């Protein structure tokens, strides 16, 4: 992967629907050359997919929370299918530390959140944090050089 691939990734992270022509103009390549690079990045698994960012709040999901969950290793075969089937689970990560899982969820009310927490407590103890605001939305990796130039890397 070279600097041009990095530029293409940065542009696609900002707008996955960016026209090839626009990307090609910015990296000084032809549209077919950019298409070939994107195809290679997809085949190599660097680009995993293209997604739509949804404003959950505008859809009525006013409660975002992070739930820490203790799960014993022998429970994972039962837990993983369960959590994958939960439509309000935005993300679930196996993490280090006292809790084994960090789960991000969105619900329309605290009552629904409470019901969900009751359901997952069959796997272990929980600790929940409700989000008040989000300073940095989900984003792709930013160019390190830009962070260094702005003095944000310290």
C-alpha positions in Angstrom: 0.0 0.0 0.0 1.4 3.4 -1.0 0.6 7.0 -0.4 -1.9 7.1 -3.2 -3.8 4.1 -1.7 -3.8 6.0 1.6 -5.3 9.0 -0.1 -8.0 6.9 -1.7 -8.9 5.3 1.6 -9.1 8.7 3.3 -11.5 10.0 0.6 -13.6 6.8 0.7 -13.8 7.0 4.5 -15.2 10.6 4.2 -17.6 9.7 1.4 -17.9 6.1 0.2 -20.0 7.3 -2.7 -17.3 9.7 -4.1 -17.2 9.4 -7.9 -14.2 7.7 -9.3 -13.6 10.8 -11.5 -13.3 13.0 -8.4 -11.0 10.6 -6.6 -8.9 10.3 -9.8 -8.5 14.0 -10.1 -7.3 14.4 -6.5 -4.7 11.6 -6.8 -3.7 12.5 -10.4 -4.6 9.1 -11.8 -7.1 7.9 -14.4 -10.5 6.6 -13.3 -9.7 3.1 -14.4 -6.4 3.2 -12.4 -8.3 4.3 -9.3 -11.0 1.6 -9.8 -8.2 -1.0 -10.1 -6.6 0.2 -6.8 -10.0 0.1 -5.0 -10.7 -3.4 -6.3 -7.3 -4.5 -5.1 -7.9 -3.0 -1.7 -11.2 -4.8 -1.5 -9.6 -8.1 -2.5 -6.9 -7.7 0.1 -9.5 -7.1 2.8 -8.3 -3.6 3.5 -11.7 -2.3 2.4 -14.2 -4.5 4.1 -17.4 -2.9 2.8 -19.4 0.2 2.3 -22.0 1.4 4.9 -24.5 4.1 5.5 -24.1 6.1 8.6 -27.5 6.4 10.3 -28.6 9.0 12.8 -30.2 6.7 15.4 -31.6 9.6 17.4 -33.7 10.9 14.5 -35.2 7.4 14.2 -36.3 7.5 17.8 -33.5 5.6 19.4 -32.7 8.3 22.1 -30.7 6.1 24.4 -27.1 5.0 23.5 -25.3 3.0 26.1 -22.1 1.0 26.6 -22.6 -2.2 28.6 -19.6 -4.0 30.2 -20.4 -7.7 30.6 -18.6 -10.5 32.4 -18.7 -13.6 30.3 -16.8 -16.8 31.1 -14.9 -18.3 28.2 -17.0 -21.4 28.2 -20.2 -19.2 27.7 -18.9 -17.7 24.5 -20.4 -20.4 22.2 -23.8 -19.6 23.6 -23.3 -15.8 24.0 -22.0 -15.0 20.5 -25.1 -16.2 18.6 -27.4 -14.6 21.2 -25.7 -11.1 20.9 -25.5 -11.3 17.1 -29.3 -11.8 17.0 -30.0 -8.7 19.1 -31.1 -5.9 16.7 -30.3 -3.0 19.2 -26.7 -4.1 19.5 -24.6 -1.8 17.4 -21.3 -3.3 18.3 -19.9 -6.0 20.6 -16.2 -6.4 21.4 -14.3 -9.0 23.4 -11.9 -6.8 25.5 -9.3 -7.1 28.2 -9.8 -6.2 31.8 -12.4 -7.2 34.4 -15.2 -7.4 31.9 -15.0 -9.7 28.9 -17.4 -7.8 26.6 -18.0 -4.2 25.7 -21.4 -3.8 24.0 -22.7 -0.6 22.4 -26.5 -0.5 22.2 -29.3 2.0 21.1 -32.8 1.9 22.5 -35.8 4.2 22.4 -36.2 4.2 26.2 -34.4 3.4 29.4 -37.1 0.8 30.1 -36.1 -1.1 26.9 -32.4 -0.8 27.9 -33.3 -2.1 31.4 -35.1 -5.1 29.9 -32.1 -5.9 27.6 -29.7 -5.7 30.5 -31.9 -8.1 32.4 -31.7 -10.5 29.4 -27.9 -10.4 29.1 -27.3 -10.8 32.9 -27.8 -14.5 32.5 -24.3 -14.5 31.1 -22.8 -12.5 34.0 -22.5 -9.2 35.9 -22.9 -5.9 34.0 -21.9 -2.3 34.3 -23.7 0.2 32.1 -22.8 3.7 31.0 -25.5 5.8 29.2 -24.1 8.3 26.7 -24.9 12.0 27.3 -23.1 13.3 24.2 -20.5 12.2 21.7 -17.5 14.4 21.0 -16.1 12.3 18.2 -18.4 10.3 16.0 -17.3 6.9 14.6 -14.7 7.7 11.9 -12.0 6.1 10.0 -8.3 6.4 10.8 -7.1 9.9 10.1 -3.8 10.7 8.5 -1.0 10.8 11.1 0.8 13.7 9.3 -2.3 15.9 9.6 -2.5 15.2 13.4 1.2 15.9 13.8 1.0 19.2 11.9 -1.9 20.4 14.0 -0.1 19.5 17.2 -2.7 16.9 18.2 -0.3 13.9 18.3 1.3 14.8 21.7 
